[in-house]
Amino acid sequence: MINKFEKQLEKWNGGVLRGAQAKLARLLQVSTATVALWTTGKRRPSKGYVAQMAQLFGLDEFSVMRLFTPVTTYPEAHPFSPLPALRDAQGPENAYSADNSAAQSNSVSIPLLSAVPLHYPAFTGCEVTEWWTLPRQRTQGGKYLLDINNALWLIKPASVWVDGKTMLIWEGGNYLLAKVQGQTLLAAAGQTLPTDEARPLGLVVLKMDYIG
């Protein structure tokens, strides 16, 4: 039995559900995995994506929000009530409220970005897919989540190589994830390259595989 969101996708796609997720992902410029998470109810879209879907579906935003079931899986997400301090902290100095929280609570809101931000490490609201709440102890200074290779990677900005760790790097005009092994980087598909041909941008502090 298909859920309310799938019924809307089917209607929007001319009565055919097949291919509707991929079509929506292409128009919203997100990964198909992200749309799949929305479809299964494991994640809910942010306000920005709700607004875009409202235009595509010919619905008001409230009606689109009602297509999605509440998120009950861990980590808890708050896509419809992000902490304003975290979003507003993206100034020229790239300060993050996760570092400067006056309350120093046991949890922090982390943005899931649709891609590596164009003006790394600063990002804009339109680049945020949704907001996650994670235990402060687990974030270890991580500032944002990236959806890469069917997994979510929590990244902490870093400018020096950390041996034995997976890092976000800039190489040949591309952003890549690679494991540091001495003076060598091991990237996807067994690709290797020397560290002096790349630039470290961030350290992976947590990897979360998709479940189900």
C-alpha positions in Angstrom: 0.0 0.0 0.0 1.4 3.3 -1.0 1.5 6.3 1.4 0.2 9.8 0.9 3.4 11.2 -0.5 3.7 8.4 -3.0 0.0 9.0 -4.1 0.8 12.6 -4.7 4.0 11.7 -6.6 1.9 9.3 -8.8 -0.7 12.0 -9.5 1.9 14.6 -10.2 3.8 12.2 -12.6 0.7 11.6 -14.8 -0.6 8.6 -12.9 2.7 6.7 -12.9 4.7 6.2 -9.7 7.7 4.7 -11.4 10.4 7.3 -12.0 8.5 10.0 -10.0 11.1 10.0 -7.2 14.0 10.4 -9.6 12.1 13.2 -11.5 11.4 15.1 -8.3 15.0 14.7 -7.1 16.3 16.1 -10.4 14.0 19.1 -10.2 14.8 19.8 -6.6 18.5 19.2 -7.2 18.8 16.6 -4.3 19.9 13.0 -4.4 17.4 10.2 -5.1 18.4 8.8 -1.7 17.1 12.0 0.0 13.7 11.7 -1.8 13.6 8.0 -0.8 14.1 8.9 2.8 11.2 11.4 2.6 9.1 8.7 0.9 9.8 6.1 3.6 9.1 8.6 6.4 12.7 8.4 7.8 13.3 12.1 7.1 11.1 15.1 6.4 12.0 17.9 3.9 12.9 21.3 5.1 10.7 24.4 4.6 12.5 25.3 1.4 11.8 22.0 -0.3 8.2 22.0 1.0 7.8 25.4 -0.7 9.2 24.1 -4.0 7.1 20.9 -3.9 4.0 23.1 -3.2 4.7 24.9 -6.5 5.3 21.7 -8.4 2.3 19.9 -7.1 -0.1 22.9 -7.2 -0.7 22.7 -3.5 -0.3 25.0 -0.5 2.6 24.3 1.8 0.5 23.0 4.7 -1.0 20.4 2.4 2.5 19.3 1.3 3.6 19.1 5.0 0.7 16.8 5.7 2.0 14.3 3.1 4.8 13.3 5.4 4.6 11.2 8.5 6.4 12.4 11.7 10.0 11.3 12.0 10.5 8.9 14.9 13.8 7.4 14.0 17.1 8.5 15.6 18.7 11.0 15.2 15.6 13.2 15.8 15.2 15.8 13.0 13.5 19.2 13.3 13.3 20.4 9.7 10.3 22.7 10.4 11.8 24.5 13.5 15.5 24.9 12.9 17.4 26.8 15.5 17.6 30.3 14.2 20.9 30.9 16.0 22.6 28.2 13.9 21.4 29.5 10.6 22.0 33.1 11.4 25.6 32.4 12.6 26.8 32.0 9.0 28.7 35.3 8.8 32.0 36.2 7.2 33.9 34.8 10.1 32.2 31.4 9.5 31.1 31.2 13.2 28.8 28.4 14.2 26.4 28.4 17.2 27.4 24.8 17.8 30.7 26.2 19.1 29.2 29.3 20.7 26.0 28.0 22.4 25.5 29.9 25.6 23.3 27.1 27.0 25.9 24.4 26.1 23.1 21.8 25.9 23.7 18.2 25.4 22.6 18.3 21.8 23.2 20.5 18.7 21.4 21.1 15.5 23.4 20.1 12.4 22.5 21.0 8.8 22.3 18.3 6.2 23.6 20.0 3.1 22.5 19.0 -0.5 26.1 19.3 -1.6 29.5 20.7 -0.5 28.7 24.4 -0.2 29.9 26.6 -3.1 31.5 29.1 -0.6 33.0 26.4 1.6 32.9 26.3 4.6 30.1 28.9 4.7 26.7 27.8 3.5 23.3 29.4 2.8 19.8 28.3 3.9 18.9 27.1 0.4 21.7 24.6 0.6 20.2 23.0 3.7 18.1 19.9 3.0 17.0 19.5 6.6 18.2 19.9 10.2 19.3 17.1 12.5 19.6 17.0 16.3 22.7 15.1 17.4 24.2 14.5 20.8 26.9 17.1 21.3 29.4 14.4 22.5 29.0 12.5 19.2 29.5 15.5 16.9 33.1 16.1 18.1 33.1 19.5 16.5 31.3 18.4 13.3 29.5 21.3 11.6 27.4 19.8 8.8 26.3 16.5 7.2 26.9 15.6 3.6 24.9 12.9 1.6 27.6 11.0 -0.3 27.6 7.4 -1.7 24.4 6.4 0.1 25.7 7.5 3.5 25.7 10.6 5.7 29.1 12.0 6.7 29.5 14.5 9.6 32.3 16.9 8.7 34.5 19.0 10.9 36.4 21.7 9.0 40.1 20.9 9.0 43.1 22.3 7.1 45.8 19.7 8.0 46.1 16.0 7.2 45.2 13.5 9.9 46.8 10.2 9.2 44.5 7.2 9.3 41.3 9.3 9.0 38.8 9.8 6.2 38.8 13.5 5.1 36.9 15.7 2.7 39.5 17.0 0.1 39.7 19.3 -2.8 41.6 17.7 -5.8 41.5 18.5 -9.5 38.5 20.8 -9.2 36.5 18.2 -7.3 35.4 17.5 -3.7 36.3 14.0 -2.7 36.3 11.8 0.4 39.7 10.0 0.9 41.5 8.1 3.6 44.9 9.5 4.6 47.6 6.9 4.7 50.9 8.7 5.4 51.7 10.8 2.3 49.1 9.0 0.2 45.3 9.5 -0.2 43.1 6.5 -0.9 39.9 7.7 -2.6 36.9 5.8 -3.9 37.3 2.9 -6.4 40.9 2.4 -5.2 42.1 5.7 -6.6 45.3 6.9 -4.9 47.2 10.2 -5.1 49.8 12.0 -3.0 48.8 14.5 -0.4 50.7 17.3 -2.0 48.3 17.2 -5.0 45.2 17.8 -2.8 44.0 20.2 -0.1 42.4 19.0 3.1 39.0 20.7 3.8 37.4 18.6 6.5 37.7 15.6 8.8 34.9 12.9 8.9 34.0 12.5 12.5 30.9 10.3 12.0 29.5 8.1 9.2 25.9 7.0 9.2 24.7 4.4 6.8 21.2 4.4 5.5 19.0 1.8 7.2 16.5 -0.3 5.3 
